[in-house]
């Protein structure tokens, strides 16, 4: 990885926070991964409906991870390579490994749904263990991106340039996927991050899309969190009063 230790030290010494392209989406990924793993671990493999629903959740996680890898490759890694050739090489290799692991996990889900009932518990346990390893690897992987990769980006790009890069990335995401991102990102942000993200959506997204995003996240916020959010956005705290 073409990242000089001095860059890391300079990043750590900065007083003013820089625009972090990884922070929000990685909070979403960590929450989604943990929630899916817990659901798989407590699943009743002998309940056909629960088996189907939980398996679908695992597949949705895998699809989301694959899409996330593509977004990072096309936008973040491309930006790094443009001004620091070789800086994304190690993580890009890990992305290839993750793609292979995603395919293998998808195969385990398919196998789980097809095995005889007598073998279902063992197949579910194997999927659970392999998913746990995948998640553990991703947690370490995301830490490198949030530290080493940010060091490269912050030393070579202004926040204005990073904002343009982020806007282009977000614009490339289909609406359905974006709502999935909102569902898993917003509830697991801190209040300031939550307000900042939705204020940007409030300012730039169509009113119906903004209202739909609020409706989507409301069930996953406590009353105190919801009150802080609506106050920060200048909206009434009573559900149903947000105008589309």
Secondary structure, DSSP 8 states (H G I E B T S, - for coil): ----HHHHHHHHH-SS----SSHHHHHHHHHHHHHHHHHHHT--TT-HHHHHHHHHHHHHHHHHHHHHHHHIIIIIIHHHHHHSTTTTHHHHHHHHHHHHHHHHHHHHHHHHHHS-GGGHHHHHHHHHHHHHHHHHHHHHHHHHIIIIIHHHHHHHS-HHHHHHHHHHHHHTS-HHHHHHHHHHHGGGS-HHHHHHHHHHHHHHS-HHHHHHHHHHHHTTS-HHHHHHHHHHHT--SSTT----
